[in-house]
Amino acid sequence: NPNQRPLQVLLDGADVGSVAPGEQLRVGPLSRGRHEVETRFVRRRAGLSVTTSLQTVYVRGRGDTVVDVGYQNQGIVAVDNTWVEPMTLRIDGRQVTVIAPHQAFASLVPTGAYLQVLAPNGTTVLSLRSDARGLSRQKVQVVAPPVAWVDVHNPGRVPLRLLDSTTGQDLRSVAPGRTERIQVASGKRSLQASFAGQHVDSVALLASPWSPSRWTIELPRTASLTVHNPNRVAVRAWADGQDLGWIAAGDRVIAPGLALGRVEVTLRADGRRSNLVSTSVAWLEPIVGASVSPQIAMRDGRWGSYRHHRSDRRSGRHGRSGRIAHR
């Protein structure tokens, strides 16, 4: 056996032992006549059992009959997939197997055969010519590059900050309405998007070095409305009919969880002679919401606040200023 691996020997179909590399196996005595000698390369852990030679010999009864199994122009190629996705192995253009993540596959391959390892999207991860011969072993390891890319789209109107929560690394901001290509460590990642320290969205994805992943940030479907009261009197507020309660002069109220889009805000304050009413429209945007500071108006259309003067109450006339304040 001139090869680098032991071979199993079968004589007329019966296992008669194995012959080590560079050694001989002597079998006999044999009856005269025709015999078949088969040698096999066996690798039980890999499930390999390949016939390397099959010869017919004639024993004539005088001296030894020598069988030379020959030097094999093939060898063992073991492909170790260290990546988190299955990889496809092709030999000379023919698909041989799909290697599961963190698994290895070994096969007897002709010397000079062309090997390709393909990612799930068809990208060639590595390619080489086999130089294994004489049943030698060639090890090939699929190792992913350390960095990958993720295309992140921000559909909103404010910049969003990105964080790799897997490592705690602060990445970069994505401008409003833009798609930015972000560099991250390859592998399974957890990314977060935030605005002014407020969590907006998060995703778990596989950052592949062979094909960029894509993440469209999902914006909240509701937002908060802030109603400021710039008037000198307390007012009661409604947003699309939802009672927000009383707001003190100069104070504000925040109404969370309102549907995006148009919202009608109504303020009302009770006066002695009439009601003060203001109606305005706000547009709620994702994340930032909306803020309004409407002034109240009397029913006669004048703006201001009730301010009753004592002389006016006796005469029933307005003061010179024409402004009326709630008291």
C-alpha positions, 0 to 999 in steps of 0.5 A: 500500500503506497498511500497515506491511509490504511486500506481494508483488503477483501479476498473473494469478498471476505475481509482478510484484514487491512494493510497500513501505509507503506506496508504489505499484507500477506494472505495465504495459503490460497488455492490455485486458480482465479481470485479477486482482490479488492481494497477499500478506503474506509472512514467510518465516522464520515460514513465513507467506504470507497473501493480503491482497487479491484483486481483479478489474480491467478495463483499458480502454486509457485511463489508469491503473487503480488498485488499492487493497489497503486498510488491513488490520485484522490484524497480526503477533503473535509469541509468544516462550516463554522458559520451560522447558516448552511453552506452548499458544497459543489465539486466540479460543478456538481452539488454534493451536499449541504453542510449544516451550521457548525458541522463538517463533511468529508468526502473522497475527492479526485486530485485537482477537483474544483471545490466551491462552497456557496452561501444560501444566497448563492454567493461563492464563499470560497473556491479551491483546487484539491491538492489531496492525493494518495488518500491524504487529508485536506481540511477546508474551514469556512470562516466568516469575515469579521464585519458585515453590513446592514441597510437601515431605512428611516421612514420618519421625519427625525434622525434616529440613533442606532445601537447594537444591543448585542455588544452595547456599541453605539453605531450612528444616526440615520437621517430622516427618509434615508437609507444608511449602510451600517457596519456591524460585527458579522453574526446574529445581532440585536439592533435598536433605534431611538430618538432623544433617548426614547426607544422607537424600534428594535430588531434581531437579524443575521448580519451576513458578510456575503449579503447585506441585511435590510431593516426598515425601522417601524415607527410608532402608530400613535403619538403624544399631543402636548397642549399648552395653555398660554391664557391667563385663566384655566381652560378645559381641553378636548382632543377629537372629543377626548376630555383632557381635563382642566389646564391651569394658566401657563400650564400644559397637559400631555395626551399620549397614545393618540392616532397619527394624523389630524386632531382637533383641539378645543379649549373652553373657559367659562366666563360670567357673560359668555363662554370663551372657546378656541378650536385649532388643528394639529397634525400628529407625527410619529415619535415627535407628536405635536404641540399646540398653544391655542389662545381662547376667544370670546364668542363675539370673535375677539381674543383676550381674557375676561377682566371685569371692572367694578364700575363696569359691573354697575354700568354694564359696560366694558372697560376702556381696554375692551379686554374681559377676564374670567374671574 
